[in-house]
Amino acid sequence: MANAHLASLNARHAALDASVDAETRRPLPDQVRLARLKREKLKLKEEIERLH
């Protein structure tokens, strides 16, 4: 069960990473959206590290 939760967190983290990358490639990136995505990504990273 813990492995499934960890895998889910890792998948969400990867998806956020892709979203951050896509947003930064736009001609005029939305800075508010970027900040929100990065904050959420950091929270997931901290939770993943806590579970290890």
C-alpha positions in Angstrom: 0.0 0.0 0.0 2.8 2.4 0.9 4.5 1.6 -2.4 1.4 2.4 -4.4 1.0 5.7 -2.5 4.7 6.6 -3.1 4.3 5.7 -6.8 1.3 7.9 -7.0 3.2 10.8 -5.4 6.1 10.3 -7.8 3.7 10.3 -10.8 2.1 13.5 -9.7 5.6 15.0 -9.1 6.6 14.1 -12.6 3.4 15.5 -14.1 4.0 18.8 -12.2 7.5 18.8 -13.5 6.2 18.5 -17.1 3.7 21.3 -16.4 6.4 23.6 -15.1 8.5 22.8 -18.1 5.7 23.5 -20.5 4.8 26.8 -18.8 8.4 28.0 -18.9 8.5 27.3 -22.7 5.5 29.6 -23.4 6.4 33.0 -24.9 4.9 34.7 -21.9 4.9 32.3 -19.0 2.2 32.9 -16.3 4.4 33.7 -13.2 1.5 33.1 -10.8 0.8 29.7 -12.3 4.5 28.8 -12.3 4.8 29.7 -8.6 1.7 27.6 -7.7 3.0 24.6 -9.7 6.5 24.9 -8.1 5.0 25.2 -4.6 2.9 22.1 -5.1 5.9 20.2 -6.6 8.0 21.1 -3.6 5.3 19.9 -1.2 5.1 16.6 -3.0 8.9 16.3 -3.0 8.9 16.9 0.8 6.2 14.3 1.3 8.1 11.7 -0.8 11.3 12.3 1.1 9.4 12.0 4.4 8.0 8.6 3.3 11.4 7.2 2.5 
